[in-house]
Amino acid sequence: MAEPSISRAEFEFLARRAGLRLSEAQKKELYGAYAHLEMLMALVNAPLDPAAEPALIFATDRSA
């Protein structure tokens, strides 16, 4: 399993700042899953080639 890029203390700070009241067991479990969340965030934020999702391309017909 990959390790998160932040320390446990940094994770706990982020959780508190978000208003989460977590037990020690929940903190441990969520900190372990944070590395997976980081991988998903990288995928979502990666630039895509326009051909990757042609349905989202808006083009007008200039001849009309």
Secondary structure, 3 states (H helix, E strand, C coil): CCCCCCCHHHHHHHHHHCCCCCCHHHHHHHHHHHHHHHHHHHHHHCCCCHHHCHHHCCCCCCCC
